Amino acid sequence: MVDFAKKVQKKGAEHLHPGEEVVAAVPWQRPGSLGKQVAFSSGGLVGAAVYAAANRNKKDDEAEEPAASAAEAFDGKQAILAVTSQRIILFSQSAMSGAPKDVVAEWSHDQVKELHLEKQKLTHRAELTFADGSTAEGEIVRAAKPERFAESFKTATGAVVTV
């Protein structure tokens, strides 16, 4: 798997402050994205339809909350979440190369209060809670080593991290 921290440090260097070092980075995607991709690739349209039907009730059961300020940046598109020596950055991700493109949002370390990871079959479901009470949900593929990211995140930010 690609070392996303190195990729951000190199390809996203123009967005970093002088002396800022990327501590860790992972690809971040909407919850359920990987399952949908796997279903489509293995079963074509039939697989995608089965996946959609199986997950329809999950979406209906989840109460929609109004978007809150800090978490609004997570719009469901594939992104790269990076923690640096100075801040946390959400990059848009190139569909072709997987490289970071633009900064979607950034937060100081004290603006993020908690990172919770829940291990699943192919991913870790992730929940990022901000100081303003808003929460961003996503998933991180296991090949990106989310536990290692969580350890680095905790060390850099002092946030509560649960795995």
BELTABEL-V489078 format. One record per residue. RES is the residue in one letter. PSI is psi in whole degrees, -180 to 180 (999 if undefined). NEAR is the number of other ideal C-beta (glycine too) atoms within 10 Angstrom. Layout:
# BELTABEL-V489078
{{RES | PSI | NEAR} {RES | PSI | NEAR}}
This chain:
# BELTABEL-V489078
{{M | 148 | 10} {V | 141 | 13} {D | 99 | 14} {F | -28 | 27} {A | -44 | 21} {K | -40 | 11} {K | -43 | 21} {V | -43 | 24} {Q | -39 | 19} {K | -57 | 12} {K | -24 | 18} {G | 15 | 22} {A | -34 | 11} {E | -19 | 8} {H | -3 | 17} {L | 148 | 19} {H | 158 | 9} {P | 129 | 5} {G | -2 | 7} {E | 131 | 15} {E | 138 | 11} {V | 120 | 23} {V | -45 | 19} {A | 155 | 23} {A | 148 | 26} {V | 154 | 26} {P | 140 | 22} {W | 129 | 26} {Q | 166 | 22} {R | 142 | 16} {P | 134 | 18} {G | -6 | 16} {S | -44 | 17} {L | -42 | 18} {G | -39 | 17} {K | -43 | 16} {Q | -44 | 14} {V | -45 | 15} {A | -42 | 20} {F | -43 | 16} {S | -33 | 10} {S | -26 | 11} {G | 9 | 13} {G | -145 | 10} {L | -34 | 9} {V | -45 | 11} {G | -42 | 15} {A | -40 | 17} {A | -43 | 13} {V | -44 | 12} {Y | -46 | 19} {A | -44 | 14} {A | -41 | 9} {A | -28 | 11} {N | 0 | 15} {R | -45 | 10} {N | -32 | 9} {K | -44 | 10} {K | -39 | 10} {D | -33 | 8} {D | -25 | 7} {E | 124 | 10} {A | 130 | 5} {E | 130 | 6} {E | 148 | 9} {P | 143 | 6} {A | 137 | 13} {A | 162 | 13} {S | -60 | 10} {A | -38 | 20} {A | -10 | 18} {E | -27 | 12} {A | -26 | 16} {F | 92 | 22} {D | 7 | 13} {G | -12 | 11} {K | 157 | 13} {Q | 139 | 15} {A | 177 | 24} {I | 126 | 26} {L | 122 | 26} {A | 141 | 29} {V | 129 | 28} {T | 179 | 23} {S | -16 | 13} {Q | -25 | 17} {R | 180 | 18} {I | 133 | 23} {I | 136 | 24} {L | 117 | 22} {F | 145 | 26} {S | 155 | 15} {Q | 133 | 22} {S | 130 | 14} {A | -31 | 9} {M | -51 | 6} {S | -17 | 11} {G | 4 | 14} {A | 155 | 16} {P | 138 | 28} {K | -79 | 16} {D | 159 | 12} {V | 121 | 16} {V | -41 | 18} {A | 161 | 17} {E | 151 | 16} {W | 148 | 18} {S | 160 | 11} {H | -37 | 16} {D | -7 | 10} {Q | -10 | 15} {V | 125 | 22} {K | -32 | 16} {E | 144 | 16} {L | 122 | 23} {H | 129 | 17} {L | 137 | 21} {E | 119 | 13} {K | 131 | 11} {Q | -173 | 13} {K | -55 | 8} {L | -10 | 12} {T | 177 | 23} {H | 125 | 22} {R | 132 | 16} {A | 143 | 22} {E | 122 | 15} {L | 119 | 25} {T | 131 | 18} {F | 164 | 19} {A | -27 | 14} {D | 3 | 12} {G | -8 | 11} {S | 156 | 18} {T | 137 | 17} {A | 132 | 22} {E | 143 | 16} {G | -170 | 22} {E | 151 | 23} {I | 126 | 22} {V | 143 | 17} {R | -29 | 16} {A | -19 | 11} {A | 2 | 20} {K | 64 | 18} {P | -31 | 25} {E | -41 | 14} {R | -42 | 12} {F | -44 | 25} {A | -42 | 23} {E | -46 | 14} {S | -38 | 19} {F | -46 | 25} {K | -45 | 17} {T | -44 | 13} {A | -40 | 18} {T | -24 | 22} {G | 8 | 12} {A | 159 | 22} {V | 130 | 12} {V | 128 | 18} {T | 137 | 11} {V | 999 | 13}}
